[in-house]
């Protein structure tokens, strides 16, 4: 249980998982914005699109480290990295194949 924030064992996973999902979906939107003028096949190989989830992970890690006093073990870091990448990939694939995007 987190002593400094007073979060219970059941609430903390909901908060950090929700933040991870939101950050991954934002990263997918950013990747879609960078690849808006490309076809889906060309967008899948665009290196700048892969920076968005890496930035999302790099921003989340210090935030979780300071908000949750017991965060930072390999399990927590692995969960953050894996969930961010998986949700980003699924959301970005959905955006690319559906034709939705940021055209303007």
C-alpha angles and dihedrals in degrees: 000000000000109000101189096049098032094227118156123233090256098048099047096064090049092052098047094042091050091050090048092051093047092048091049093050090049089050089052090052090050091049090050090051092053091049099038095118095046131085117251092256093050092044091055090063098041107119095205091062090062093058093070097069091043090054090047090054092046091052096045098050098064092041092054091044092057098036098047113046093202097047123111108070122127090262093056094045092046092050092050094048096042097045093044093051095044096047091043091051094049094045093045092047089051092050092047097047096041093054092236114138149122108288117167 
